[in-house]
């Protein structure tokens, strides 16, 4: 059977780092099996969904290189949900409920006060036909609940959490449709998974109780309408937390737009999130094939996965240091060629910093003040400078022999005079880029003060 996974965001905001990790892991799961990765836009909430966020989701996935093999939109599948609803209704698995939000909250408080679990008491199931008719005559429109069967535990073998068991009597019959006819998450998601042939549902551990409910929903749908379909397997990964070990509001707003603003490479985001929360080491691996090859749900841990922006910066720098000129050419300052990229690359943490280092070549530079002794030394440098394929090596060798200077005493005044800085790219690579004319002029300026 072809492995089919799906990523199902709601277009009510930008993707954040937790969403991105879920999308990535579903993409990797499908790619490793040679299967299909589907994008499903869960836009049944017409009031909160925005087309601009649909576009942003597509843009972010494209930037990350997580191209889906197909896309569905729930807003275009409403008739499918109506048909499934009617099938479940005919099978006696959905029922109308009439409590208001205030009445449900009062029931919840009473149950908690008595030390009971705050689950729905199925009060609407006890209404007679006359009582239901009376409520509707008074203008009370029902919402609809899925009726859980209580005769046996709900079990499944979770791809991350292992054997899972829930007592359905300890779960509330979930509301699947509002009084205005709009849909909540549970039923449309199950219908879509069956229609799309989804074989593997990989999502956050906050959905574990939803899965328990949906397993009965899948079973009921297959019996009522989808006889040839099979229920997907399930895996629930630990949620992300901040480096301080607590859930962070920052993680809820940290997304691809923020990464792009910070000039973070998508490969760095992928390298970090691919293995975050697993027993495998997080490494600056830019090759997707290597990450996909080692992807394994059995390596995922149960402990919360800690996201650290400092670690992301470290990975980003390491990946930038691996990048070839052809990969970054369009993002470099005018005039910087392959030799220039090779010279400045070891000093970068972000590609955008190349422009700052390139100014050491093109100028102007701000030189520090030099002592009289160093100015005299640099004046000798003007005369000692000869141009060859190895101008830096030749210059320092000549001055070392002529002055007896060595080490920092030899190299630092020259670097300061030629670049205005105490540190930076390797001068063996940088000096040929600065060129003979600019190099001589800078040495002369430094010598004369």
C-alpha positions as CSV (number, residue, x, y, z in Angstrom):
1,X,0.0,0.0,0.0
2,X,1.3,3.4,-0.9
3,X,2.1,5.5,2.2
4,X,0.0,8.8,2.2
5,X,0.5,11.4,4.8
6,X,-1.1,14.8,5.2
7,X,-0.5,18.2,6.7
8,X,-3.7,19.9,7.6
9,X,-3.3,23.5,8.8
10,X,-6.2,25.9,9.4
11,X,-5.6,29.2,7.5
12,X,-6.4,31.4,10.6
13,X,-2.8,32.6,10.9
14,X,0.8,32.1,9.8
15,X,2.5,28.7,10.3
16,X,4.6,28.6,13.4
17,X,7.6,26.4,14.3
18,X,5.4,23.7,15.7
19,X,3.3,23.5,12.6
20,X,6.4,23.5,10.4
21,X,7.9,20.5,12.4
22,X,4.6,18.5,11.9
23,X,4.6,19.3,8.2
24,X,8.3,18.3,7.9
25,X,7.9,15.0,9.7
26,X,4.9,14.1,7.5
27,X,6.8,15.0,4.4
28,X,9.8,12.9,5.5
29,X,7.6,9.9,6.5
30,X,6.1,9.9,3.0
31,X,9.4,10.5,1.1
32,X,11.1,7.7,3.0
33,X,8.4,5.3,1.9
34,X,8.3,6.6,-1.6
35,X,4.7,7.8,-0.9
36,X,2.7,10.9,-1.2
37,X,2.6,14.0,1.0
38,X,-0.8,15.9,0.9
39,X,-1.7,19.4,1.9
40,X,-5.2,19.8,3.3
41,X,-6.5,23.3,4.0
42,X,-8.9,23.1,7.0
43,X,-10.9,26.1,6.2
44,X,-14.4,25.2,7.4
45,X,-14.3,28.1,9.9
46,X,-15.4,30.7,7.4
47,X,-15.3,33.5,9.9
48,X,-11.6,33.1,10.9
49,X,-10.1,31.7,7.7
50,X,-8.3,34.1,5.4
51,X,-7.1,33.6,1.8
52,X,-4.0,35.5,2.6
53,X,-3.0,32.8,5.1
54,X,-3.7,30.0,2.5
55,X,-1.2,31.8,0.3
56,X,1.2,32.2,3.1
57,X,1.0,28.5,4.0
58,X,1.8,27.6,0.4
59,X,4.6,30.1,0.3
60,X,6.2,28.8,3.5
61,X,6.1,25.2,2.4
62,X,7.7,26.2,-0.9
63,X,10.4,28.1,0.9
64,X,11.1,25.1,3.1
65,X,11.2,22.8,0.0
66,X,8.2,20.7,1.3
67,X,6.2,20.5,-1.9
68,X,2.9,18.6,-1.5
69,X,1.9,16.0,-4.0
70,X,-1.7,17.3,-3.9
71,X,-4.0,19.7,-2.2
72,X,-7.6,19.6,-0.9
73,X,-9.7,22.3,0.7
74,X,-12.4,21.5,3.2
75,X,-14.5,24.4,2.1
76,X,-14.9,22.7,-1.3
77,X,-15.9,19.4,0.3
78,X,-19.0,20.3,2.3
79,X,-21.3,18.0,0.5
80,X,-19.0,15.1,1.5
81,X,-19.4,16.0,5.2
82,X,-23.2,16.3,4.7
83,X,-23.4,12.8,3.2
84,X,-21.2,11.3,6.0
85,X,-23.3,13.0,8.6
86,X,-26.6,11.6,7.2
87,X,-25.0,8.1,7.0
88,X,-24.0,8.3,10.7
89,X,-27.4,9.8,11.6
90,X,-29.1,6.9,9.9
91,X,-26.9,4.5,11.8
92,X,-27.8,6.1,15.1
93,X,-24.3,7.4,15.8
94,X,-25.1,11.1,15.9
95,X,-27.8,12.9,17.9
96,X,-29.1,16.4,18.5
97,X,-28.1,18.2,21.7
98,X,-29.8,21.4,23.0
99,X,-27.8,22.6,26.0
100,X,-26.5,26.2,25.8
101,X,-22.8,27.0,26.5
102,X,-23.9,28.4,29.9
103,X,-25.8,25.2,30.8
104,X,-22.9,23.0,29.8
105,X,-20.5,25.1,31.9
106,X,-22.8,24.8,34.9
107,X,-22.9,21.1,34.5
108,X,-19.1,21.0,34.3
109,X,-18.7,23.0,37.5
110,X,-21.2,20.7,39.3
111,X,-19.3,17.6,38.2
112,X,-15.9,19.0,39.2
113,X,-17.4,20.1,42.6
114,X,-18.5,16.5,43.2
115,X,-15.1,15.1,42.2
116,X,-16.4,13.7,39.0
117,X,-14.7,14.0,35.5
118,X,-16.2,16.9,33.6
119,X,-17.7,14.9,30.7
120,X,-21.0,15.4,29.0
121,X,-23.8,13.5,30.8
122,X,-25.8,12.8,27.6
123,X,-28.7,14.7,28.9
124,X,-30.1,15.3,25.4
125,X,-30.3,11.6,24.8
126,X,-32.9,11.4,27.6
127,X,-35.3,13.9,26.0
128,X,-38.5,12.6,24.5
129,X,-39.6,13.4,21.0
130,X,-42.2,15.8,22.5
131,X,-39.5,17.6,24.6
132,X,-37.2,18.0,21.6
133,X,-40.1,19.3,19.5
134,X,-40.9,21.8,22.2
135,X,-37.4,23.1,22.3
136,X,-37.3,23.6,18.6
137,X,-40.7,25.2,18.7
138,X,-39.2,27.7,21.1
139,X,-36.4,28.4,18.6
140,X,-33.7,26.3,20.2
141,X,-31.7,24.8,17.4
142,X,-29.6,21.7,18.2
143,X,-25.9,21.1,17.8
144,X,-24.9,17.6,17.0
145,X,-22.8,15.1,18.9
146,X,-21.2,11.8,17.8
147,X,-22.3,9.0,20.1
148,X,-19.4,7.0,21.5
149,X,-20.0,3.3,22.1
150,X,-19.1,2.3,25.7
151,X,-18.9,-1.4,25.4
152,X,-15.2,-1.9,25.0
153,X,-11.9,0.1,25.4
154,X,-10.4,2.1,22.5
155,X,-7.0,0.8,21.7
156,X,-4.3,1.5,19.1
157,X,-0.6,1.0,18.7
158,X,0.9,4.5,18.5
159,X,4.0,5.0,16.3
160,X,5.6,7.1,19.0
161,X,3.8,6.4,22.3
162,X,3.3,2.7,22.0
163,X,0.1,0.9,23.2
164,X,-2.7,3.4,23.9
165,X,-5.9,2.6,25.8
166,X,-8.9,4.8,26.5
167,X,-12.2,4.1,28.3
168,X,-14.8,5.7,26.1
169,X,-17.1,6.1,29.1
170,X,-14.6,8.7,30.4
171,X,-14.8,10.7,27.2
172,X,-17.5,13.2,26.2
173,X,-19.5,12.6,23.0
174,X,-17.8,15.2,20.8
175,X,-19.7,18.0,19.2
176,X,-19.3,17.6,15.4
177,X,-21.7,20.2,14.1
178,X,-22.8,23.5,15.4
179,X,-26.4,24.7,15.6
180,X,-25.7,27.0,12.6
181,X,-24.7,23.9,10.5
182,X,-21.0,24.6,10.5
183,X,-18.5,21.9,11.2
184,X,-16.0,21.3,13.9
185,X,-12.7,19.5,13.4
186,X,-13.6,15.8,14.2
187,X,-15.9,14.6,11.4
188,X,-14.5,16.4,8.4
189,X,-11.0,15.3,9.3
190,X,-12.0,11.7,9.4
191,X,-14.0,11.9,6.2
192,X,-11.1,13.6,4.4
193,X,-8.6,11.0,5.6
194,X,-10.7,8.2,4.3
195,X,-11.4,10.0,1.0
196,X,-7.8,10.9,0.4
197,X,-6.6,7.4,1.3
198,X,-4.4,8.7,4.2
199,X,-2.5,5.8,5.6
200,X,-0.5,7.5,8.4
201,X,-1.6,10.3,10.6
202,X,1.4,11.9,12.4
203,X,0.5,14.9,14.6
204,X,1.2,16.4,18.0
205,X,0.4,14.7,21.3
206,X,-2.3,17.2,22.1
207,X,-4.4,15.2,19.6
208,X,-4.2,11.9,21.5
209,X,-7.7,12.1,23.0
210,X,-9.0,13.3,19.6
211,X,-7.6,10.1,18.1
212,X,-9.4,7.9,20.6
213,X,-12.7,9.5,19.6
214,X,-11.9,9.5,15.9
215,X,-11.0,5.8,15.9
216,X,-14.7,5.1,16.8
217,X,-15.7,7.6,14.1
218,X,-13.5,5.9,11.5
219,X,-15.0,2.6,12.4
220,X,-18.6,4.0,12.1
221,X,-17.9,5.7,8.8
222,X,-16.3,2.6,7.3
223,X,-19.3,0.5,8.4
224,X,-21.9,3.1,7.2
225,X,-20.3,4.5,4.0
226,X,-16.6,3.5,3.3
227,X,-16.7,-0.3,3.2
228,X,-13.5,-0.5,1.1
229,X,-11.5,2.0,3.2
230,X,-9.0,1.3,5.9
231,X,-8.3,3.3,9.0
232,X,-4.9,5.1,9.1
233,X,-2.2,4.3,11.6
234,X,-1.5,7.0,14.2
235,X,1.6,8.5,15.8
236,X,1.7,11.5,18.2
237,X,5.0,13.3,18.7
238,X,5.9,15.4,21.8
239,X,5.2,19.1,21.5
240,X,7.9,21.8,21.3
241,X,8.8,23.9,24.3
242,X,11.2,26.8,24.7
243,X,14.8,26.3,25.9
244,X,13.7,27.2,29.4
245,X,11.6,24.1,29.5
246,X,8.2,25.7,29.4
247,X,5.7,26.2,26.7
248,X,6.6,29.5,25.1
249,X,4.3,32.1,23.5
250,X,7.3,32.9,21.4
251,X,7.1,29.6,19.6
252,X,3.6,30.3,18.6
253,X,4.7,33.4,16.7
254,X,8.0,32.1,15.4
255,X,7.6,31.1,11.8
256,X,9.1,31.2,8.3
257,X,8.5,34.9,8.0
258,X,10.6,35.5,11.1
259,X,13.3,33.1,9.9
260,X,13.5,34.9,6.6
261,X,13.8,38.3,8.4
262,X,16.7,36.9,10.3
263,X,18.3,35.5,7.1
264,X,18.0,31.9,8.3
265,X,18.5,29.3,5.6
266,X,15.6,26.9,5.1
267,X,18.2,24.0,5.3
268,X,19.0,25.1,8.8
269,X,15.4,25.0,9.9
270,X,15.0,21.6,8.3
271,X,18.2,20.2,9.9
272,X,17.1,21.3,13.4
273,X,13.4,20.3,13.2
274,X,14.1,17.0,11.5
275,X,15.7,15.5,14.5
276,X,14.5,17.7,17.4
277,X,12.9,15.4,19.9
278,X,14.6,12.2,18.7
279,X,17.6,10.2,19.9
280,X,19.5,11.2,16.8
281,X,22.1,14.0,16.9
282,X,21.1,17.4,15.5
283,X,23.7,18.1,12.8
284,X,24.2,20.7,10.1
285,X,23.0,18.3,7.3
286,X,21.9,20.2,4.2
287,X,21.2,17.1,2.1
288,X,17.5,16.2,2.5
289,X,18.2,12.7,1.3
290,X,20.4,12.0,4.3
291,X,17.8,13.3,6.7
292,X,15.0,11.3,5.0
293,X,17.1,8.1,5.0
294,X,17.6,8.3,8.8
295,X,14.1,9.3,9.7
296,X,12.6,6.8,12.1
297,X,9.6,7.1,14.4
298,X,11.2,4.7,16.8
299,X,13.8,7.3,17.6
300,X,11.2,9.8,18.8
301,X,11.1,10.4,22.5
302,X,8.2,11.1,24.9
303,X,9.8,14.1,26.5
304,X,9.0,17.6,25.2
305,X,11.3,18.7,22.4
306,X,13.3,21.9,23.3
307,X,13.6,24.5,20.6
308,X,16.6,26.8,21.0
309,X,17.1,29.7,18.6
310,X,20.8,29.7,19.6
311,X,21.1,26.2,18.2
312,X,19.4,27.3,15.1
313,X,21.9,30.1,14.6
314,X,24.8,27.6,15.1
315,X,23.3,25.2,12.5
316,X,22.7,28.1,10.1
317,X,26.4,29.2,10.3
318,X,27.6,25.7,9.7
319,X,25.3,25.3,6.7
320,X,26.3,28.6,5.3
321,X,29.9,27.5,5.5
322,X,29.0,24.5,3.3
323,X,27.2,26.5,0.6
324,X,28.7,26.8,-2.9
325,X,28.9,30.1,-4.8
326,X,26.2,28.9,-7.3
327,X,23.7,28.5,-4.4
328,X,24.1,32.1,-3.2
329,X,25.2,34.0,-6.2
330,X,21.9,35.9,-6.6
331,X,22.0,37.0,-3.0
332,X,25.6,38.5,-2.9
333,X,26.6,42.1,-3.3
334,X,27.5,43.3,-6.8
335,X,31.0,42.5,-7.9
336,X,31.5,39.6,-5.5
337,X,32.7,36.6,-7.5
338,X,33.4,33.0,-6.4
339,X,36.8,34.0,-5.0
340,X,35.2,36.7,-2.9
341,X,32.5,34.2,-1.6
342,X,35.2,31.7,-0.7
343,X,37.2,34.4,1.2
344,X,34.4,35.7,3.3
345,X,32.3,32.5,3.8
346,X,34.1,31.2,6.9
347,X,33.3,34.5,8.7
348,X,29.6,34.4,8.1
349,X,26.7,33.3,10.3
350,X,24.2,34.5,7.7
351,X,24.6,35.0,3.9
352,X,23.4,38.6,4.2
353,X,26.6,39.4,6.2
354,X,28.6,38.9,3.0
355,X,27.9,42.5,2.0
356,X,29.5,43.8,5.2
357,X,32.7,41.8,4.7
358,X,32.8,42.7,1.0
359,X,33.2,46.3,2.0
360,X,36.6,45.4,3.2
361,X,37.4,44.9,-0.4
362,X,35.6,47.7,-2.1
363,X,36.0,50.3,0.7
364,X,36.1,52.8,2.1
365,X,37.5,51.6,5.4
366,X,38.0,53.3,8.7
367,X,41.6,52.8,9.8
368,X,42.5,53.0,13.5
369,X,45.3,55.2,14.9
370,X,48.8,53.7,14.7
371,X,51.8,54.3,16.9
372,X,54.8,56.0,15.3
373,X,56.6,52.7,15.3
374,X,53.8,50.9,13.5
375,X,53.5,53.8,11.0
376,X,57.2,53.5,10.2
377,X,56.7,49.7,9.8
378,X,53.7,50.3,7.4
379,X,55.8,52.8,5.4
380,X,58.2,49.9,4.8
381,X,55.2,47.9,3.7
382,X,54.4,50.3,0.9
383,X,57.8,49.7,-0.6
384,X,57.8,46.0,0.2
385,X,54.5,45.3,-1.5
386,X,55.0,43.5,-4.8
387,X,52.2,42.0,-6.8
388,X,52.2,38.3,-7.6
389,X,50.0,35.3,-7.2
390,X,50.8,35.3,-3.5
391,X,51.0,39.0,-2.5
392,X,50.2,38.5,1.2
393,X,52.8,35.8,1.7
394,X,55.4,37.8,-0.2
395,X,54.7,41.0,1.7
396,X,54.9,39.4,5.2
397,X,58.0,37.4,4.3
398,X,59.8,40.5,3.1
399,X,58.8,42.6,6.1
400,X,59.7,39.7,8.5
401,X,63.2,39.6,7.1
402,X,63.6,43.3,7.0
403,X,62.2,44.2,10.4
404,X,62.6,41.0,12.5
405,X,58.9,41.2,13.4
406,X,56.9,38.0,13.6
407,X,53.5,36.8,14.8
408,X,50.9,39.3,15.9
409,X,53.4,42.1,15.8
410,X,53.9,41.4,12.1
411,X,50.5,40.6,10.9
412,X,48.1,42.7,13.0
413,X,49.3,46.2,11.9
414,X,49.1,45.1,8.3
415,X,45.6,43.7,8.7
416,X,44.4,46.9,10.4
417,X,45.9,49.1,7.7
418,X,44.5,47.0,4.9
419,X,41.0,46.3,6.3
420,X,40.5,48.6,9.3
421,X,39.8,45.5,11.5
422,X,41.6,43.3,13.9
423,X,40.0,40.1,12.5
424,X,38.3,38.9,9.4
425,X,38.8,36.7,6.3
426,X,42.1,35.1,5.6
427,X,44.4,37.8,4.3
428,X,45.9,35.3,1.8
429,X,42.5,35.2,0.1
430,X,41.4,38.8,0.8
431,X,44.5,40.8,-0.4
432,X,44.3,39.6,-4.0
433,X,40.6,40.8,-4.0
434,X,41.5,44.2,-2.6
435,X,44.0,44.6,-5.4
436,X,47.4,46.2,-5.7
437,X,46.3,49.8,-6.2
438,X,43.9,49.9,-3.2
439,X,46.3,47.9,-1.0
440,X,49.2,50.3,-1.7
441,X,46.9,53.3,-1.1
442,X,45.7,51.9,2.3
443,X,49.2,51.1,3.5
444,X,50.3,54.6,2.5
445,X,47.3,56.3,4.2
446,X,48.1,54.3,7.4
447,X,51.8,55.2,7.3
448,X,51.2,58.9,6.9
449,X,48.4,59.1,9.4
